Amino acid sequence: MGVSYNFLENALFEGGFLLGNSLSQVSDHIRNTQTRDNDFQIMEVIQRDFSDKRADFVYSGTFNDNTALLPLGVDVTQKAYVYENPPYDDFVIFQYLIKNTRPQSLTGLYAGLFADWDIHITPDPLTGIPGTRNAVNYDSTEKTVFAWDLSRSTSHYYAMSLISDGIFRAYATTNPNPGFQFNGVGKYQALKNTPTPATASAGITNGGADIMHFISSGPYTIASGGTDTVAFAISGGQTYSEITLAAQHAREVYNCRILEKGPVAEFSVSSPIVKPGEQIQFTDNNTQATSWVWDFGDGTSATTANPQHSYAQTGEYTVILTVSDGACTISTSRVVTISNQVSVDPASGWQNWRLYPNPNGGTFALEVTDTYSGKYQIRITDLRGRLCMEHTGVKTSGEMTIQLDTEQQLSKGMYFLHYTSGKSVFTLQFMRE
């Protein structure tokens, strides 16, 4: 489908993932000297993974290279991580988990991405035929390859960055280029190339060209049955400094959130529903954090690990905890409810509500009995307090049964269901099997 930044036209003519460990053994789905290679076979179609909460949107799919002429013998799980809000909204992270399915070790393996950028194709002023004045270069410090359009005074940049551990490799070429062929030999040499200005930049000194480039890492050795991981970020920006910052943010979020090398930032509360004036004990469950900032959602804050807080007014408050271990800074949130009508003990009010079956396979019913007629809200959170699902509706007076289907949104585990209306406020725990 391509890549666009800030709703501009698609700037990517072709892109793809490659694996190779020799001149004759390269697996990919990009162009070859005549048509395109067809080395990858889908095992699991890419779809959204609602159970993975490490990003706002997570997509996952699996493929192998069984249709290659000389298969490497790998199963590859591709995961994409997308974030909605600044400063993490200018990039998409692609993580590849490469499993060796062969009975022997897989040695000398390189993994990378290919991109043929067509950024702002401009017609020739004399012929009217569209042409490109693109350029490509690399930044070894940021492990980034980037492309831009020389015909614009305020050009947009597109970049690919290696954000996982490994040796940074890059290669760039132009179209046409008689010295480079899209066969196994050319692709393998591009994957293992150590970047230099002569081999990893193009179009800069001759006024632009139709450019394309590779970014990769390796060599990797994967034992039989073992798995190794490589991750890249694709980003866009209006300036070179913006894509440099995007690479840094992508690397930070990959290590701190996706790999969870830093604090996980989970916290617990003594009760998610209390009356005005009652104290709530907030407890940080991290073992790595060295600093804490609590935002209680009512204009007050705290900087201790386990503060107490009370609310003067009724309502729902979003509590945000930001923790740091000096390298990673992570924020998480959960909602607490302040109400004059608090009843959270199922034993004392079982005649008013019932959740069944519990445990369940994702489909269950919530039975509510009271005299209230009007809007209600159901929020389902995990044990860390992270919102997993919301449901709203209108209740009629008397007994009402609400059918809920969480099979797509919830993975197996324990959850809390929070019900709020003008008459009742309660929390029930249930298990998704």
C-alpha positions as CSV (number, residue, x, y, z in Angstrom):
1,M,0.0,0.0,0.0
2,G,3.0,2.3,0.4
3,V,4.1,4.9,2.9
4,S,2.8,8.4,3.3
5,Y,3.6,11.1,5.9
6,N,1.1,13.7,7.1
7,F,-1.5,12.5,4.6
8,L,0.8,13.3,1.6
9,E,0.9,11.2,-1.5
10,N,2.4,7.7,-1.3
11,A,6.2,7.9,-1.4
12,L,7.1,4.2,-1.6
13,F,7.0,2.5,-5.0
14,E,8.1,-0.8,-3.6
15,G,9.4,-2.2,-0.3
16,G,10.0,-5.6,1.3
17,F,11.8,-7.8,3.7
18,L,14.8,-10.0,2.8
19,L,16.8,-12.8,4.3
20,G,20.0,-14.3,3.0
21,N,23.1,-16.2,3.9
22,S,24.9,-16.8,0.6
23,L,25.0,-15.6,-3.0
24,S,22.6,-18.4,-4.0
25,Q,20.3,-18.4,-1.0
26,V,18.3,-15.2,-0.6
27,S,14.6,-15.2,0.3
28,D,12.3,-12.2,-0.5
29,H,9.2,-11.0,-2.3
30,I,10.7,-8.0,-4.1
31,R,11.6,-7.6,-7.7
32,N,14.1,-9.7,-9.5
33,T,15.8,-9.2,-12.9
34,Q,12.5,-10.0,-14.8
35,T,9.4,-10.0,-12.5
36,R,9.5,-10.5,-8.7
37,D,10.5,-13.3,-6.4
38,N,7.8,-15.3,-4.6
39,D,9.8,-16.9,-1.8
40,F,7.5,-16.3,1.2
41,Q,4.4,-18.3,2.0
42,I,1.8,-17.0,4.5
43,M,1.2,-19.1,7.6
44,E,-0.9,-16.7,9.6
45,V,-2.4,-13.6,7.9
46,I,-1.5,-10.3,9.5
47,Q,-4.2,-9.2,11.9
48,R,-4.5,-6.9,14.9
49,D,-3.4,-8.4,18.2
50,F,-5.7,-6.9,20.8
51,S,-4.0,-8.8,23.7
52,D,-0.6,-7.1,23.2
53,K,-0.8,-3.8,25.1
54,R,2.8,-2.6,24.4
55,A,1.6,-0.2,21.8
56,D,-1.7,1.5,20.8
57,F,-2.0,-0.8,17.8
58,V,-0.2,-4.1,17.3
59,Y,-0.4,-6.3,14.3
60,S,1.1,-9.7,13.8
61,G,1.5,-12.3,11.1
62,T,3.7,-15.3,10.2
63,F,5.3,-16.6,7.0
64,N,8.0,-19.0,5.9
65,D,10.3,-19.3,2.9
66,N,9.2,-22.8,1.8
67,T,8.3,-21.6,-1.7
68,A,11.9,-20.4,-2.4
69,L,14.1,-22.3,-4.8
70,L,16.6,-22.9,-2.1
71,P,14.7,-22.3,1.2
72,L,16.7,-21.1,4.2
73,G,14.3,-23.0,6.5
74,V,12.8,-20.3,8.6
75,D,9.5,-19.2,10.1
76,V,9.2,-15.5,10.5
77,T,6.7,-13.7,12.7
78,Q,6.3,-10.0,11.8
79,K,4.9,-7.7,14.4
80,A,4.1,-4.0,13.7
81,Y,3.8,-1.5,16.6
82,V,2.0,1.8,16.1
83,Y,1.7,4.7,18.6
84,E,-1.0,7.4,18.4
85,N,0.5,10.3,20.3
86,P,3.7,12.5,20.1
87,P,6.6,11.9,20.3
88,Y,6.0,8.4,19.0
89,D,3.6,9.0,16.2
90,D,6.1,9.6,13.4
91,F,7.2,6.0,13.0
92,V,6.1,2.4,12.8
93,I,8.2,-0.4,14.3
94,F,8.5,-3.7,12.4
95,Q,9.9,-6.5,14.5
96,Y,10.9,-9.8,12.8
97,L,11.3,-13.0,15.0
98,I,13.2,-15.4,12.8
99,K,13.0,-19.1,13.9
100,N,15.3,-21.7,12.4
101,T,13.3,-24.8,11.5
102,R,16.2,-26.7,10.1
103,P,17.9,-29.6,11.9
104,Q,21.2,-27.8,11.8
105,S,22.3,-24.3,12.8
106,L,21.7,-21.4,10.4
107,T,24.8,-19.4,10.0
108,G,25.9,-16.2,8.3
109,L,22.3,-14.9,8.1
110,Y,21.5,-11.3,7.1
111,A,18.1,-9.7,7.5
112,G,17.0,-6.4,6.0
113,L,14.5,-4.1,4.3
114,F,14.4,-2.8,0.7
115,A,12.8,0.5,-0.4
116,D,12.3,2.1,-3.8
117,W,11.3,5.7,-2.9
118,D,9.4,8.0,-5.3
119,I,9.1,11.1,-3.3
120,H,7.2,14.0,-5.0
121,I,7.6,12.9,-8.6
122,T,7.8,16.1,-10.7
123,P,7.2,16.4,-14.4
124,D,10.1,17.4,-16.6
125,P,9.5,21.1,-17.6
126,L,10.3,20.4,-21.2
127,T,8.7,17.0,-21.8
128,G,6.1,16.9,-19.1
129,I,7.2,13.3,-18.3
130,P,7.3,12.6,-14.6
131,G,10.8,12.1,-13.2
132,T,12.5,11.9,-9.8
133,R,15.1,14.1,-8.2
134,N,15.5,12.0,-5.1
135,A,18.6,11.4,-3.0
136,V,19.6,8.9,-0.4
137,N,22.2,8.8,2.3
138,Y,22.9,7.1,5.6
139,D,23.8,7.9,9.2
140,S,25.9,5.3,10.9
141,T,25.5,6.9,14.4
142,E,21.7,6.6,14.2
143,K,21.8,3.4,12.1
144,T,19.5,5.0,9.6
145,V,19.1,5.3,5.9
146,F,17.1,8.2,4.6
147,A,15.7,9.6,1.3
148,W,14.5,13.1,0.3
149,D,13.5,15.1,-2.7
150,L,16.0,17.6,-4.0
151,S,13.4,19.6,-6.0
152,R,11.7,21.0,-2.9
153,S,13.0,23.8,-0.7
154,T,11.2,22.1,2.3
155,S,11.5,18.5,1.4
156,H,10.0,15.7,3.4
157,Y,12.3,12.9,4.5
158,Y,11.6,9.2,4.8
159,A,13.8,6.9,6.7
160,M,14.4,3.3,7.8
161,S,16.4,2.7,11.0
162,L,17.8,-0.4,12.6
163,I,16.6,-0.2,16.2
164,S,17.5,-3.7,17.5
165,D,21.0,-4.7,18.5
166,G,23.3,-5.8,15.6
167,I,25.7,-4.5,13.0
168,F,24.3,-1.7,10.8
169,R,24.6,-2.3,7.1
170,A,23.3,-0.3,4.2
171,Y,23.4,-0.1,0.4
172,A,22.1,2.4,-2.1
173,T,21.7,2.4,-5.9
174,T,19.9,4.2,-8.7
175,N,17.6,3.0,-11.5
176,P,18.9,2.2,-13.9
177,N,22.3,1.0,-12.7
178,P,24.0,-1.6,-14.9
179,G,26.4,-2.3,-12.1
180,F,23.7,-3.7,-9.8
181,Q,21.4,-6.6,-10.6
182,F,18.3,-7.6,-8.6
183,N,19.3,-11.3,-8.5
184,G,20.5,-13.4,-5.5
185,V,24.1,-12.1,-5.9
186,G,23.1,-8.4,-6.0
187,K,20.6,-8.7,-3.1
188,Y,23.0,-10.7,-0.9
189,Q,25.9,-8.2,-1.5
190,A,23.5,-5.4,-0.6
191,L,22.4,-7.1,2.6
192,K,26.0,-7.6,3.8
193,N,27.4,-4.3,2.6
194,T,29.3,-2.1,5.1
195,P,28.1,1.4,4.3
196,T,30.5,4.0,2.7
197,P,29.6,7.2,0.8
198,A,30.4,5.3,-2.4
199,T,28.1,2.4,-1.7
200,A,25.3,3.7,0.6
201,S,24.5,7.2,-0.9
202,A,23.1,8.2,-4.3
203,G,21.6,11.1,-6.2
204,I,23.2,13.8,-4.0
205,T,25.9,15.2,-6.3
206,N,24.1,14.8,-9.7
207,G,20.9,16.7,-9.0
208,G,18.8,13.7,-7.9
209,A,17.8,10.3,-9.4
210,D,15.4,7.4,-9.1
211,I,16.9,6.0,-6.0
212,M,16.5,2.8,-3.9
213,H,18.3,1.4,-0.9
214,F,18.7,-1.4,1.6
215,I,19.1,-1.5,5.4
216,S,20.1,-4.7,7.1
217,S,21.9,-6.3,10.0
218,G,24.0,-9.5,10.5
219,P,25.5,-11.9,10.4
220,Y,23.4,-13.9,12.8
221,T,23.8,-17.5,13.9
222,I,20.6,-19.3,14.9
223,A,20.7,-22.7,16.4
224,S,18.2,-25.4,15.3
225,G,14.8,-24.6,16.8
226,G,16.2,-21.2,18.0
227,T,14.9,-17.7,17.3
228,D,16.7,-14.4,16.8
229,T,15.1,-11.0,16.4
230,V,15.7,-7.9,14.2
231,A,13.7,-4.7,14.3
232,F,13.4,-1.6,12.1
233,A,11.5,1.6,12.3
234,I,10.1,3.4,9.2
235,S,9.6,7.1,9.8
236,G,8.7,10.4,8.1
237,G,9.6,14.0,8.9
238,Q,9.7,17.5,7.4
239,T,13.4,17.9,8.3
240,Y,16.4,15.7,8.7
241,S,16.4,16.5,12.4
242,E,12.9,15.2,12.7
243,I,13.7,11.7,11.3
244,T,16.9,11.6,13.5
245,L,14.7,12.3,16.5
246,A,12.1,9.7,15.3
247,A,14.9,7.1,15.1
248,Q,15.9,7.9,18.7
249,H,12.4,7.7,20.0
250,A,11.8,4.5,18.1
251,R,14.8,2.9,19.7
252,E,13.8,4.1,23.1
253,V,10.2,2.8,22.8
254,Y,11.4,-0.5,21.4
255,N,13.8,-1.2,24.3
256,C,11.7,0.3,27.1
257,R,8.2,-0.8,26.1
258,I,8.4,-3.6,23.6
259,L,11.3,-5.4,25.0
260,E,10.3,-4.2,28.5
261,K,14.0,-3.6,29.5
262,G,12.9,-0.7,31.7
263,P,10.2,-0.3,34.4
264,V,6.8,-1.8,33.4
265,A,5.1,1.1,35.2
266,E,2.2,-1.0,36.6
267,F,0.6,0.1,39.8
268,S,-2.2,-1.0,42.0
269,V,-4.9,0.8,44.1
270,S,-6.4,-0.3,47.4
271,S,-9.9,0.2,45.9
272,P,-10.9,1.5,42.4
273,I,-14.2,2.8,43.8
274,V,-14.5,4.9,47.0
275,K,-16.6,7.7,48.5
276,P,-15.5,11.3,48.5
277,G,-12.9,12.0,51.3
278,E,-11.8,8.3,51.6
279,Q,-8.1,7.6,51.3
280,I,-6.9,5.4,48.4
281,Q,-3.5,3.7,48.7
282,F,-1.6,3.8,45.4
283,T,1.3,1.3,45.2
284,D,3.9,1.2,42.5
285,N,4.7,-2.5,41.6
286,N,8.0,-1.8,39.9
287,T,11.3,-3.1,41.2
288,Q,13.5,-1.0,38.8
289,A,12.1,2.5,39.2
290,T,14.2,5.2,40.8
291,S,11.8,8.1,40.4
292,W,8.0,8.5,40.4
293,V,5.6,11.2,39.3
294,W,1.9,10.7,40.1
295,D,-0.8,12.7,38.4
296,F,-4.1,12.0,40.3
297,G,-6.3,13.7,37.7
298,D,-7.6,16.4,40.0
299,G,-4.8,18.9,39.7
300,T,-2.6,17.3,42.4
301,S,0.5,15.1,42.2
302,A,3.0,13.2,44.3
303,T,6.6,12.1,43.8
304,T,6.9,9.2,46.3
305,A,6.6,5.5,45.4
306,N,3.5,4.6,47.3
307,P,1.3,7.7,48.1
308,Q,-2.1,8.0,49.6
309,H,-4.7,10.3,48.1
310,S,-8.4,11.3,48.6
311,Y,-10.8,13.1,46.3
312,A,-13.3,15.8,47.3
313,Q,-15.7,15.5,44.4
314,T,-17.5,12.6,42.8
315,G,-16.6,11.5,39.3
316,E,-14.0,9.4,37.4
317,Y,-10.4,10.4,37.6
318,T,-7.6,9.1,35.4
319,V,-4.5,8.5,37.5
320,I,-1.2,8.6,35.6
321,L,2.1,7.2,37.0
322,T,5.3,8.1,35.2
323,V,8.4,6.1,36.4
324,S,12.0,6.1,35.4
325,D,15.0,4.0,36.0
326,G,17.4,6.6,34.5
327,A,17.4,5.0,31.0
328,C,13.7,4.4,30.4
329,T,10.7,6.5,31.3
330,I,7.3,4.8,31.1
331,S,3.8,6.1,31.9
332,T,0.7,4.1,32.6
333,S,-2.8,5.0,33.8
334,R,-6.0,3.7,35.3
335,V,-9.3,5.1,36.3
336,V,-10.6,5.5,39.9
337,T,-14.3,6.2,40.6
338,I,-15.5,8.5,43.4
339,S,-19.1,7.9,44.1
340,N,-21.6,8.4,46.9
341,Q,-23.1,5.0,46.0
342,V,-20.3,2.5,46.5
343,S,-21.0,-1.2,46.7
344,V,-18.0,-3.3,45.5
345,D,-18.6,-6.4,47.6
346,P,-20.4,-9.0,45.6
347,A,-21.3,-10.9,48.7
348,S,-23.3,-8.0,50.1
349,G,-25.1,-7.0,46.9
350,W,-25.3,-10.2,44.9
351,Q,-29.0,-9.7,44.4
352,N,-28.3,-6.6,42.3
353,W,-25.8,-7.9,39.8
354,R,-24.5,-11.2,38.5
355,L,-21.8,-12.1,35.9
356,Y,-22.0,-15.5,34.3
357,P,-20.5,-17.8,33.3
358,N,-17.3,-17.1,35.2
359,P,-14.8,-18.3,34.1
360,N,-15.8,-17.9,30.4
361,G,-14.4,-18.2,26.9
362,G,-15.0,-14.5,26.1
363,T,-18.7,-14.4,25.8
364,F,-20.7,-13.8,29.0
365,A,-23.7,-12.0,30.5
366,L,-24.0,-9.3,33.2
367,E,-27.3,-9.3,35.0
368,V,-28.2,-6.0,36.7
369,T,-31.3,-5.4,38.9
370,D,-32.2,-2.0,40.2
371,T,-34.8,0.8,39.6
372,Y,-32.5,2.9,37.4
373,S,-33.4,3.8,33.9
374,G,-30.8,5.6,31.8
375,K,-27.2,5.4,30.5
376,Y,-24.6,3.0,31.9
377,Q,-20.9,2.4,31.2
378,I,-18.9,-0.8,31.4
379,R,-15.1,-0.7,31.4
380,I,-12.9,-3.8,31.4
381,T,-9.4,-3.5,32.7
382,D,-6.5,-6.0,33.1
383,L,-4.8,-6.5,36.4
384,R,-2.4,-3.6,35.7
385,G,-5.4,-1.3,35.4
386,R,-5.0,-0.8,31.6
387,L,-8.2,-0.3,29.7
388,C,-9.0,-3.3,27.4
389,M,-12.6,-2.7,26.4
390,E,-15.5,-0.2,26.8
391,H,-19.2,-0.7,26.4
392,T,-22.1,1.8,26.9
393,G,-25.8,1.4,26.6
394,V,-29.2,2.4,28.1
395,K,-30.7,0.4,31.0
396,T,-34.4,-0.1,31.6
397,S,-35.9,-0.1,35.0
398,G,-35.8,-3.5,36.8
399,E,-33.8,-6.5,35.7
400,M,-31.7,-6.3,32.6
401,T,-29.2,-8.7,31.1
402,I,-26.3,-7.3,29.1
403,Q,-24.6,-9.7,26.7
404,L,-20.8,-9.1,26.2
405,D,-18.5,-10.6,23.6
406,T,-14.8,-10.0,24.5
407,E,-13.3,-12.9,22.5
408,Q,-11.5,-10.6,20.0
409,Q,-10.4,-8.0,22.5
410,L,-9.2,-10.1,25.5
411,S,-6.6,-12.8,25.7
412,K,-6.7,-15.4,28.4
413,G,-6.3,-14.1,31.9
414,M,-7.9,-12.3,34.9
415,Y,-9.8,-9.0,34.4
416,F,-11.9,-6.5,36.2
417,L,-15.4,-5.3,35.0
418,H,-16.3,-1.9,36.2
419,Y,-20.0,-0.9,35.9
420,T,-21.2,2.7,36.4
421,S,-24.7,4.1,36.2
422,G,-26.8,6.7,37.9
423,K,-27.9,4.1,40.4
424,S,-25.1,1.5,40.8
425,V,-21.3,1.4,40.9
426,F,-19.5,-1.9,41.3
427,T,-16.5,-3.9,40.2
428,L,-16.4,-7.7,39.5
429,Q,-13.5,-9.9,38.7
430,F,-13.7,-12.6,36.1
431,M,-11.5,-15.0,34.2
432,R,-11.2,-15.3,30.4
433,E,-10.3,-18.9,29.6
